[in-house]
């Protein structure tokens, strides 16, 4: 097992203690917790950020050079330690085209220890020119060097099995969250002018360019076509907030409450004050926010897109529409708005499923089962 084993952990996209919240940061934090639950001694080996928003070659060379220097520093430090104090396995979370792992493979080779990735992936960006190709090739060098890949999504499984030419180094891992420590929150005080009988929808997301703004536009188009009464809580903020507010201008402003950026405990409290969680999930890799909402006993409305069905079960914990079908998405909203019992039952199912299938204890057991065979006796 992993009891008292030394594990080095690294997330090239951003360290788990980074100041900017995101789904990637949350997953990295949860992986650290799960590894600690196994009884391992887990070290955050590096905070070096390999991620880049831009694909230009000069940025690639800069990131790679910095990573290789970081790797040399780590190797030198580890080799000064007694062997019992050195890492016995290296785990990298989410190496992919925009964030290659140049550090893990190099350090692992130098120390002669197993190298493991969790959620190694391929970006869907690049267009017909495939502008991220040089970055992807760098990421693939590290991915091919790994001894084991723990995989969340079917799309990543397909990508890795094709890249490696085998499934022998692939094992599945359910997306997970620290569910056991997320209790039902205390509800927030709702706007006084809201009718208490009117169902409340809630959505949350960072208001930044790209797929976040796209999802907000999909949501606005979906809700503006409804005839049923509802109130809406919008959680989040960011540079594109005004554009997003404009997108919701067709909905009566007295039925929308904008919270702005708030801390995590308040997000959960607003969820607990609501009846349905809705976020389209267009191009959503996994969507940890769906698990958080389910833990507050909220049914989910989203698209059947990418990683969403990994954490939301249609007709059991939420209603999923065909990706891109706004009419179906709107019909699902109508269904839950008019059927209070259905949405309450689905919310209760969601919490149970999140606790049993996506909890951190189950993940810790799975990690112990999969990593232990790699360790040298």
ChimeraX attribute file (.defattr): number of C-alpha atoms within 10 A of each C-alpha:
attribute: neighborCount
match mode: 1-to-1
recipient: residues
	/A:1	16
	/A:2	20
	/A:3	14
	/A:4	12
	/A:5	19
	/A:6	19
	/A:7	21
	/A:8	21
	/A:9	26
	/A:10	27
	/A:11	30
	/A:12	24
	/A:13	23
	/A:14	23
	/A:15	22
	/A:16	23
	/A:17	13
	/A:18	10
	/A:19	9
	/A:20	9
	/A:21	13
	/A:22	16
	/A:23	13
	/A:24	20
	/A:25	19
	/A:26	17
	/A:27	20
	/A:28	24
	/A:29	17
	/A:30	22
	/A:31	24
	/A:32	21
	/A:33	18
	/A:34	25
	/A:35	24
	/A:36	18
	/A:37	19
	/A:38	22
	/A:39	16
	/A:40	18
	/A:41	17
	/A:42	21
	/A:43	15
	/A:44	15
	/A:45	20
	/A:46	19
	/A:47	17
	/A:48	18
	/A:49	18
	/A:50	23
	/A:51	20
	/A:52	16
	/A:53	8
	/A:54	12
	/A:55	17
	/A:56	13
	/A:57	13
	/A:58	10
	/A:59	16
	/A:60	21
	/A:61	12
	/A:62	11
	/A:63	19
	/A:64	20
	/A:65	13
	/A:66	15
	/A:67	23
	/A:68	17
	/A:69	13
	/A:70	17
	/A:71	23
	/A:72	15
	/A:73	12
	/A:74	16
	/A:75	19
	/A:76	12
	/A:77	11
	/A:78	17
	/A:79	13
	/A:80	10
	/A:81	11
	/A:82	8
	/A:83	11
	/A:84	9
	/A:85	13
	/A:86	19
	/A:87	24
	/A:88	20
	/A:89	24
	/A:90	24
	/A:91	28
	/A:92	24
	/A:93	24
	/A:94	25
	/A:95	28
	/A:96	24
	/A:97	25
	/A:98	25
	/A:99	26
	/A:100	31
	/A:101	32
	/A:102	25
	/A:103	26
	/A:104	33
	/A:105	24
	/A:106	20
	/A:107	24
	/A:108	23
	/A:109	14
	/A:110	15
	/A:111	17
	/A:112	12
	/A:113	19
	/A:114	22
	/A:115	25
	/A:116	25
	/A:117	26
	/A:118	21
	/A:119	20
	/A:120	27
	/A:121	27
	/A:122	18
	/A:123	11
	/A:124	10
	/A:125	12
	/A:126	11
	/A:127	8
	/A:128	6
	/A:129	7
	/A:130	12
	/A:131	15
	/A:132	20
	/A:133	14
	/A:134	15
	/A:135	22
	/A:136	20
	/A:137	14
	/A:138	19
	/A:139	22
	/A:140	23
	/A:141	14
	/A:142	21
	/A:143	27
	/A:144	15
	/A:145	17
	/A:146	21
	/A:147	16
	/A:148	21
	/A:149	28
	/A:150	22
	/A:151	22
	/A:152	22
	/A:153	23
	/A:154	13
	/A:155	14
	/A:156	18
	/A:157	21
	/A:158	12
	/A:159	15
	/A:160	23
	/A:161	14
	/A:162	11
	/A:163	13
	/A:164	15
	/A:165	9
	/A:166	10
	/A:167	14
	/A:168	11
	/A:169	15
	/A:170	17
	/A:171	15
	/A:172	16
	/A:173	19
	/A:174	17
	/A:175	24
	/A:176	24
	/A:177	29
	/A:178	22
	/A:179	21
	/A:180	14
	/A:181	10
	/A:182	14
	/A:183	10
	/A:184	14
	/A:185	17
	/A:186	15
	/A:187	14
	/A:188	15
	/A:189	9
	/A:190	15
	/A:191	12
	/A:192	7
	/A:193	8
	/A:194	15
	/A:195	14
	/A:196	11
	/A:197	8
	/A:198	15
	/A:199	20
	/A:200	23
	/A:201	25
	/A:202	25
	/A:203	22
	/A:204	21
	/A:205	18
	/A:206	19
	/A:207	24
	/A:208	16
	/A:209	13
	/A:210	8
	/A:211	14
	/A:212	22
	/A:213	19
	/A:214	18
	/A:215	20
	/A:216	26
	/A:217	18
	/A:218	20
	/A:219	22
	/A:220	19
	/A:221	18
	/A:222	19
	/A:223	21
	/A:224	15
	/A:225	13
	/A:226	14
	/A:227	8
	/A:228	12
	/A:229	14
	/A:230	19
	/A:231	21
	/A:232	22
	/A:233	21
	/A:234	18
	/A:235	21
	/A:236	18
	/A:237	19
	/A:238	14
	/A:239	11
	/A:240	14
	/A:241	17
	/A:242	11
	/A:243	15
	/A:244	21
	/A:245	16
	/A:246	11
	/A:247	18
	/A:248	18
	/A:249	12
	/A:250	13
	/A:251	17
	/A:252	10
	/A:253	13
	/A:254	11
	/A:255	17
	/A:256	20
	/A:257	15
	/A:258	13
	/A:259	15
	/A:260	15
	/A:261	16
	/A:262	11
	/A:263	10
	/A:264	10
	/A:265	12
	/A:266	17
	/A:267	22
	/A:268	22
	/A:269	17
	/A:270	24
	/A:271	31
	/A:272	22
	/A:273	21
	/A:274	24
	/A:275	24
	/A:276	28
	/A:277	27
	/A:278	24
	/A:279	22
	/A:280	28
	/A:281	27
	/A:282	21
	/A:283	19
	/A:284	18
	/A:285	19
	/A:286	23
	/A:287	21
	/A:288	20
	/A:289	19
	/A:290	26
	/A:291	27
	/A:292	21
	/A:293	27
	/A:294	30
	/A:295	29
	/A:296	27
	/A:297	28
	/A:298	32
	/A:299	30
	/A:300	34
	/A:301	26
	/A:302	28
	/A:303	26
	/A:304	25
	/A:305	20
	/A:306	18
	/A:307	22
	/A:308	23
	/A:309	17
	/A:310	18
	/A:311	24
	/A:312	26
	/A:313	18
	/A:314	16
	/A:315	12
	/A:316	18
	/A:317	27
	/A:318	28
	/A:319	25
	/A:320	23
	/A:321	21
	/A:322	13
	/A:323	17
	/A:324	14
	/A:325	13
	/A:326	19
	/A:327	14
	/A:328	18
	/A:329	26
	/A:330	20
	/A:331	15
	/A:332	18
	/A:333	24
	/A:334	17
	/A:335	14
	/A:336	23
	/A:337	20
	/A:338	14
	/A:339	11
	/A:340	13
	/A:341	10
	/A:342	15
	/A:343	24
	/A:344	17
	/A:345	15
	/A:346	26
	/A:347	26
	/A:348	18
	/A:349	20
	/A:350	28
	/A:351	23
	/A:352	16
	/A:353	20
	/A:354	27
	/A:355	22
	/A:356	13
	/A:357	17
	/A:358	23
	/A:359	22
	/A:360	25
	/A:361	22
	/A:362	17
	/A:363	25
	/A:364	22
	/A:365	15
	/A:366	17
	/A:367	20
	/A:368	19
	/A:369	14
	/A:370	17
	/A:371	17
	/A:372	15
	/A:373	11
	/A:374	16
	/A:375	13
	/A:376	9
	/A:377	5
